Amino acid sequence: MPVLTQSPTLGDLLKYELERNFNRETVTLKAGASYPLGAVLGRIAATDRYRLSPAAAVAGDEGAEVAVAVLIEAVDATAGDAPGLVVARGPAIVSKAALVFDPSVDQPAETAAKHAELAAAGIVARDTA
């Protein structure tokens, strides 16, 4: 019998938000990547575009190393900049297990730092069932 798998859903990621009209924003995602649901994003200061938040500053994308939002829909921006819906402020609770980090965020301390950066925006990452 084949094994069926389901992609993560918004309910897997977003466990609580005060008011979606307050917590959410539409942002512009930087071209060149496909962004999954739950992507932890940083804002590029020079362009106001968002990208996966790296562990350290990246030349040309300064500012994005600080996690400020979580993408709540999958977006394909490989061909060009694309709009995406994010949780940009709290109070909100997201599942730690559903968050997707930049490949450079590969150490427990870096992941913990991203959780702390999100918490500063009122977006709390928790272990959830």
Secondary structure, DSSP 8 states (H G I E B T S, - for coil): ---------HHHHEEEES-HHHHEEEEEE-SS-EE-TTBEEEE-TTT-EEEE--SS--TT-TTTTSEEEEE-S-EE-SSS-EEEEEE-SSSEEEEGGG-B--TT--SHHHHHHHHHHHHHTTEEEE---
